[in-house]
Amino acid sequence: MKLFIFGFGYTATHLVKKLASTSWQYSGTGRNNHILFDGHAPIKNISEHLNGVTHVLISIPPDRDQKDFVYHHHLNDLKNLPTLKWLGYLSATSVYGDSNGNWVDELSPTNPTEVRGKRRLLAEKLWIDSGLPTHIFRLGGIYGPERNQIEAIKNDSALKIIKENHYFSRIHVDDICSSLIKSMEQPSPTGIYNIVDDCPTPASDVLDFLCDKLGKSRLKGIPFEKAEISPALKSFYADNKRVSNGLTKEKLNWQPTFPSFKEGYMDILAKLD
């Protein structure tokens, strides 16, 4: 099997580490020792790079003009790829918008409240309507090694924002990778999959847990209404929802290794020692 990745970011980098010991071949675009693709122009010699590719993963978000670079420049190249069996698009659970803390699943209405979610939803629709074997993966808040709250707590820069009964759905990067590999290897039915853990949790609970494990005093909570935070962080609290992973478990025969943030962070902490 041969995988081409548009966008070697955090998740894709971890994915290829998981594939390194298998029979998979992979290549893609990125900043370090990868094919250059800034979105302003098509990739040079794209047919050579895609030769024999069976799987394509798109991990580049739409830009501020709501343009999906890969779709804009290389849709026809992918349509003309005879070996293509699977296309995965990494989206986000922000496409659901706000559900007042209620559960949402893949059949729930999509009504994004912030601009990034709106861009994601438009991109999803483009790929779903492309005629390609498209799999949409709506990711929860991603955490894992080098991407977590541990250092912020250690250096006293973490903010504990309190917003009553406000839930976030998260996912450890290793569980994203395992779900993608499950889908790529089956291959799974085309469609939409929520990639989240089993336990949506207020952000303050995560900070309390980590403070306890790190031997630090719990942070003093700041009411959301009084918090002096950036617009980007405010948008993080705009939506309140609990995202279900039931369909993903059923269709992909997948279970998260880290069913909640507790197991995920305990694994990260153990590997820091």
C-alpha positions as CSV (number, residue, x, y, z in Angstrom):
1,M,0.0,0.0,0.0
2,K,1.2,3.5,-0.8
3,L,0.1,6.6,1.1
4,F,0.4,10.2,0.0
5,I,-0.2,12.9,2.7
6,F,-1.1,16.5,1.9
7,G,0.2,18.2,5.0
8,F,2.8,16.5,7.3
9,G,1.6,18.1,10.5
10,Y,1.4,16.8,14.1
11,T,-1.1,14.0,13.4
12,A,0.3,12.9,10.1
13,T,3.9,12.7,11.5
14,H,2.7,10.4,14.3
15,L,0.8,8.3,11.7
16,V,3.8,7.6,9.6
17,K,5.7,6.5,12.8
18,K,3.0,3.9,13.3
19,L,3.3,2.8,9.7
20,A,7.1,2.7,9.6
21,S,7.3,-0.9,10.9
22,T,4.7,-2.1,8.3
23,S,4.6,-2.7,4.6
24,W,3.3,0.8,3.9
25,Q,5.1,3.3,1.7
26,Y,4.5,7.0,2.3
27,S,5.4,10.4,1.1
28,G,3.8,13.9,1.1
29,T,4.0,17.6,1.5
30,G,5.5,19.5,4.4
31,R,8.1,21.8,5.7
32,N,11.0,19.5,6.6
33,N,12.4,17.1,3.9
34,H,9.0,16.8,2.2
35,I,7.5,17.9,-1.1
36,L,6.9,21.7,-1.1
37,F,3.3,22.8,-1.4
38,D,2.3,26.3,-0.2
39,G,-1.2,26.3,-1.8
40,H,-0.5,29.1,-4.2
41,A,0.4,26.9,-7.1
42,P,0.1,23.2,-7.9
43,I,2.8,20.7,-6.9
44,K,5.3,20.3,-9.6
45,N,5.4,16.8,-11.2
46,I,2.4,15.8,-9.2
47,S,1.8,12.7,-11.4
48,E,5.2,11.3,-10.5
49,H,4.5,11.8,-6.8
50,L,1.1,10.2,-7.0
51,N,2.3,7.3,-9.2
52,G,0.9,4.0,-7.6
53,V,-0.6,5.8,-4.7
54,T,-3.5,3.8,-3.2
55,H,-4.4,6.1,-0.2
56,V,-4.5,9.8,0.2
57,L,-4.7,11.7,3.5
58,I,-5.6,15.4,3.5
59,S,-4.4,17.2,6.6
60,I,-4.4,20.8,5.4
61,P,-7.1,23.1,6.7
62,P,-8.9,25.6,4.4
63,D,-7.4,29.1,4.2
64,R,-9.1,32.3,5.2
65,D,-10.7,32.6,1.8
66,Q,-12.4,29.2,2.5
67,K,-10.3,27.6,-0.3
68,D,-9.2,24.0,0.1
69,F,-5.8,24.0,-1.6
70,V,-5.7,20.3,-2.4
71,Y,-9.2,20.4,-3.9
72,H,-8.5,23.6,-5.9
73,H,-5.2,22.4,-7.4
74,H,-5.3,18.7,-7.5
75,L,-8.9,17.4,-7.7
76,N,-8.5,16.3,-11.3
77,D,-5.2,14.6,-10.5
78,L,-6.8,12.5,-7.8
79,K,-9.8,11.7,-10.0
80,N,-7.4,10.5,-12.7
81,L,-5.5,8.3,-10.3
82,P,-6.5,4.7,-11.2
83,T,-4.9,3.1,-8.1
84,L,-6.7,5.3,-5.5
85,K,-8.8,3.2,-3.0
86,W,-9.2,5.6,-0.1
87,L,-9.2,9.3,0.6
88,G,-9.2,10.6,4.1
89,Y,-9.9,14.2,5.1
90,L,-9.1,15.4,8.6
91,S,-11.9,17.7,9.7
92,A,-13.0,18.8,13.2
93,T,-16.0,18.5,15.5
94,S,-16.4,22.3,15.4
95,V,-18.7,21.6,12.3
96,Y,-21.5,20.7,14.7
97,G,-21.6,24.0,16.5
98,D,-23.3,24.4,19.8
99,S,-25.7,21.7,21.2
100,N,-26.0,23.1,24.8
101,G,-24.0,20.2,26.2
102,N,-26.1,17.5,24.5
103,W,-24.7,14.6,22.6
104,V,-24.1,14.8,18.9
105,D,-23.3,12.1,16.4
106,E,-22.6,11.9,12.6
107,L,-26.4,12.3,11.9
108,S,-26.8,15.4,13.9
109,P,-27.3,18.8,12.2
110,T,-24.1,20.7,11.4
111,N,-24.4,24.4,12.4
112,P,-20.9,25.7,13.0
113,T,-20.8,28.9,15.1
114,E,-17.2,30.0,14.4
115,V,-15.4,30.6,11.1
116,R,-13.0,27.7,11.3
117,G,-15.9,25.3,11.6
118,K,-17.7,26.9,8.7
119,R,-14.6,26.5,6.5
120,R,-14.2,22.9,7.5
121,L,-17.8,22.1,6.7
122,L,-17.5,23.6,3.3
123,A,-14.4,21.6,2.6
124,E,-16.1,18.4,3.8
125,K,-18.9,19.0,1.3
126,L,-16.5,19.5,-1.6
127,W,-14.8,16.2,-0.9
128,I,-18.0,14.3,-0.3
129,D,-19.4,15.5,-3.6
130,S,-16.1,14.8,-5.5
131,G,-16.9,11.3,-6.4
132,L,-13.8,10.0,-4.8
133,P,-13.7,7.3,-2.0
134,T,-13.9,10.0,0.6
135,H,-13.8,9.4,4.4
136,I,-14.3,12.4,6.6
137,F,-12.8,12.2,10.1
138,R,-14.1,14.8,12.6
139,L,-11.4,15.1,15.2
140,G,-11.9,16.2,18.8
141,G,-9.4,18.4,20.5
142,I,-6.0,16.7,19.8
143,Y,-3.5,16.1,22.6
144,G,-0.4,13.9,23.0
145,P,3.3,14.0,23.4
146,E,4.6,17.6,22.9
147,R,1.0,18.8,22.6
148,N,-0.6,19.0,26.0
149,Q,-1.1,21.1,29.1
150,I,1.8,19.6,31.2
151,E,4.4,22.3,30.5
152,A,1.9,25.1,31.0
153,I,1.1,23.7,34.5
154,K,4.8,23.2,35.3
155,N,5.7,26.8,34.4
156,D,2.5,28.3,35.9
157,S,1.1,29.7,32.6
158,A,-2.0,27.6,32.5
159,L,-5.4,29.3,32.9
160,K,-8.3,27.5,34.5
161,I,-11.4,28.9,32.9
162,I,-14.7,28.0,34.6
163,K,-17.8,27.7,32.5
164,E,-20.4,25.7,34.3
165,N,-21.5,22.4,32.6
166,H,-19.3,23.0,29.6
167,Y,-17.9,20.0,27.8
168,F,-15.1,19.3,25.4
169,S,-14.4,16.1,23.4
170,R,-10.8,15.2,23.1
171,I,-8.7,12.5,21.4
172,H,-5.1,11.3,21.9
173,V,-3.1,11.4,18.7
174,D,-2.3,7.7,19.0
175,D,-6.0,7.0,18.9
176,I,-6.4,9.1,15.8
177,C,-3.7,7.1,14.2
178,S,-5.2,3.8,15.1
179,S,-8.6,4.8,13.7
180,L,-7.0,6.0,10.5
181,I,-5.1,2.8,10.1
182,K,-8.2,0.7,10.8
183,S,-10.0,2.6,8.0
184,M,-7.2,2.4,5.5
185,E,-6.6,-1.3,6.0
186,Q,-10.2,-2.5,5.7
187,P,-11.0,-0.3,3.7
188,S,-13.9,1.1,5.6
189,P,-17.2,2.4,4.1
190,T,-17.0,5.9,2.8
191,G,-18.7,8.5,5.1
192,I,-18.2,10.6,8.2
193,Y,-16.6,9.4,11.4
194,N,-16.2,11.1,14.8
195,I,-12.8,10.5,16.2
196,V,-13.1,11.3,19.9
197,D,-12.6,9.5,23.2
198,D,-15.5,8.2,25.4
199,C,-15.5,10.9,28.0
200,P,-16.2,14.5,27.1
201,T,-15.0,16.6,30.0
202,P,-14.7,20.2,31.2
203,A,-11.3,21.7,30.6
204,S,-11.0,22.6,34.2
205,D,-11.2,18.9,35.2
206,V,-8.1,18.1,33.1
207,L,-6.1,20.8,34.8
208,D,-7.2,19.6,38.2
209,F,-6.1,16.1,37.4
210,L,-2.7,17.2,36.1
211,C,-2.0,19.4,39.0
212,D,-2.7,16.5,41.3
213,K,-0.5,14.2,39.4
214,L,2.3,16.8,39.2
215,G,2.2,17.6,42.9
216,K,1.1,21.2,42.2
217,S,-1.7,23.1,44.0
218,R,-4.9,23.3,41.9
219,L,-5.2,26.4,40.0
220,K,-7.7,29.1,41.0
221,G,-10.6,29.1,38.6
222,I,-11.5,32.2,36.6
223,P,-15.1,32.6,35.6
224,F,-15.4,32.7,31.8
225,E,-17.3,35.9,31.9
226,K,-14.5,37.7,33.7
227,A,-11.5,36.0,31.9
228,E,-9.3,38.3,29.9
229,I,-8.5,35.9,27.1
230,S,-7.8,36.1,23.4
231,P,-10.6,35.9,20.8
232,A,-9.2,32.5,19.7
233,L,-9.5,31.1,23.2
234,K,-13.0,32.6,23.6
235,S,-14.0,30.8,20.4
236,F,-12.8,27.6,22.0
237,Y,-15.5,28.0,24.6
238,A,-18.3,29.1,22.2
239,D,-19.6,25.5,21.6
240,N,-20.8,23.2,24.3
241,K,-21.3,19.6,23.1
242,R,-20.5,16.0,23.8
243,V,-19.5,14.1,20.7
244,S,-20.3,10.4,20.3
245,N,-17.8,7.9,18.8
246,G,-20.3,5.0,18.6
247,L,-20.5,4.8,14.8
248,T,-16.7,4.8,14.5
249,K,-16.4,2.0,17.0
250,E,-19.0,0.0,15.1
251,K,-18.0,0.7,11.5
252,L,-14.2,0.5,12.0
253,N,-14.2,-2.1,14.8
254,W,-12.1,0.4,16.7
255,Q,-11.7,1.1,20.4
256,P,-9.6,4.0,21.8
257,T,-6.6,2.9,23.8
258,F,-7.2,6.0,25.9
259,P,-10.9,6.1,26.6
260,S,-10.5,9.4,28.6
261,F,-8.0,12.1,29.2
262,K,-6.9,10.3,32.4
263,E,-5.5,7.3,30.6
264,G,-4.0,9.5,27.9
265,Y,-2.2,11.8,30.3
266,M,-1.0,9.0,32.5
267,D,0.7,7.5,29.5
268,I,2.3,10.8,28.6
269,L,3.5,11.4,32.1
270,A,4.9,7.9,32.4
271,K,7.0,8.5,29.3
272,L,8.3,11.8,30.6
273,D,10.0,10.1,33.6
